[in-house]
Amino acid sequence: MSRRVAFFIALIAFALIGAAAVPWTFRENGLSSALSNHMKERYGLDLTVEGRSVFAVLPIPRVKFENVTIRFPNQALTAEGGTLRGEIRVLPLLLGRVELSDFELSDSKITASAQALQDVKWTEVFQSRSRALHARRLILNSSSIHWSDLKDADLDIAELVIRWVGENEPLTVYGNGLWRDARVVIEEASVHPDRLASGDISPVELTIAAPTARLSLKGEAQLGPNPSMTGEGSIKATSVRDFTRWSGVKLPFGSLIQAFSVQGDFSMDRRRLSWPSAAVALGRDTLEGTMAVRFDTERPIITGTLAADDLNLANFFAPFAQTRTSSGSWSEEDLDLAHVTGSDLDLRLSAASARLGRLRVEDMAASVLVRPGEIEASIGRAGFHDGSLKGRLSLTTVGGQTEFKSQGTFSGVEIGPFLSNVGEPRWITGRAQGQFAFEGKGRNPIEVVQQAQGRSSITVRKGELVGIALGDALKRVEKHPLLASLNWKGGRTPFQEAQAQIVIQDGVGEVTEGKLTSTDVVAELKGQVLMVDRTLNLKAEVSAAGTEPPPAIAFDINGGWDNISVMPDARSLIERSGAAKALLPARVAPNEQGPQAIAQ
């Protein structure tokens, strides 16, 4: 062969290689029509190309179509605009057919219908996929999904890769995108669609991470009349409060809970998700037991039976602290249960030790019920300062108002340590027992208190009054009445029994019975507890044991609940003084007052 012929052959070869390497651009051609027919026949998708079509042979045969529209049957999915790229299978191309081994759709706007997707017969789709050669990979880039029948569920996809090589291989998914301005990452997802389509069991793995939560599960799934899944998984939230705000998922007490997680073996079907043996973390506390979520009701119902060694329930009592302002008065902000009653809850709790605000109880058994606009919490039993405690509390929204009810009983409680734990002076000791019932209704805490009704009683036995020796005070009154007010504080007063009963009507508590008895003195208490103003207006009358009235000395108990003032009554001391008694005006009974006195 001459050099000239070899040169021309080489030149032709380079030209052919160059032509193959350079993409060819078509405005109107049969390439897009051939691919549209292939998409309709193989996948049931309608493909329309309104922009340019680009074809290239090297390094691998590939095509690009601009401004495409892809429609899934029954308007389940519609992708408009964007660019479709794909790799062409060589063997079908040599036979005159256009088949893609990979799809990549970018810069597209996708509209989807959740209901229409549910109505798709996926079993038939996957069975068809296992019988024919399909694309191995679908990639979505820089695209958005708008749900026509879901609220606030739109998604901006940065990258999503769906890969399925073929039969007996798992379908895998990974990618990330923005949902409600937060990045959600699918770290791992895999399933065998062909096994699900044939009714067999398929291994399933899924890990999804978001800024405030993480879901991870590994198990087995099966389709059929009652699709089900079993395996091991975990749900973790660094802050349930932030998660509910971001996701819009309504959870009971969601605004009050910080870190939360549940993990263990699970089973799931259309009606129920359950953990027969779960480890639950609530903040720094660890609980164990069973949990479940029911889906076959109007609202999801979360149920559980959990036990812990130590449990801190302070966050759940935070709203009660907000019923008062920083100045100590009752708040006028409207009460709203909607943000803590997002879904139904039926929970049983037990703890060897539990903290409820400033209170600590031992061996507690409690329950919590949450329904729309209603919360009910009860303590069936609890050890409380060497005694026992049980009670019930409920909050219910009725006609735009919140109805508050509480009742309880306690027995054998050491009252001195109790006062210290709640931050009050330890002014009395002894074992206390009693009961209480309280209810009120209003739009805000102050209205609830203004309309409060109830009754309470307490009896303390074998205790002491700390800070005052009533026996010594009586002796000083007998000798020097006017000086008794100067040095009445100090010492202790042992007593056999102290009791009080209070009846509450429209926010005012009337002391219907109050008495203290000891070997030396007898004291009677009367007056009012003003709940709206959070003040006391009481008088204690003290006499020596075995004597008849009038009392030897009286004490005025006044001031706010957080700053109580106890002072001897000046008039009772002056009346005990012979020299000073003449200076007092004479007591005149109301029915003995004449017209002139009334006028004055």
Buried (B, 14 or more C-beta within 10 A) or exposed (E): EEEEEEEEEEEEEEEEEEEBEEEBEEEEBEBBBBBBBBBEEBBEBBBEBEBBBBBBBEEEBBBBBBBBBBBBEEEBBBBBBBBBBBBBBEEBEEEEBBBBBBBBBBEBEBBBBEEBBEEBEBBEEBBBBBEEEBBBBBBBBBBBBEBEEEEEBBBEBBBBBBBBEEEEEBBBBBBBBBBBEEEBBBBBBBBBBBBBBBEEBBBBBBBBBBBBBBBBBBBBBBBEEEEBBBBEBBBBBBBBBBBBBBBEBBBBBBBBBBBBBBBBBBBBBEEBBBBEEBBBBBBEBBBBBBBBBBEEEEEBBBBBBBBBEEBBBBBBBEBEEEBBEEEEBBBEEEBEBEBBBBBBBBBBBBBEBBBBBEBBBBBBBBBBBBBEBBBBBBBEBBBBBEBBBBBBBBBBBEEEBBBBBBBBEBBBBBBBEBBEEEEBEEBBBBBBBBBBBBBBBBBBBBBBBBBBBBBBBBBBBEBBBBBBBBBBBBBBBEEBBBEBBEEBEEBBBBBEBBBBBBBBEEBBBEBEEBBBBBEBBBBBBBBBBBBBBBBBBBBBBBBBEEEEEEBBBBBBBBBBBEEBEBBBBEEBBBBBBEEEEEEEEEEEEEEEEEEEEEEE
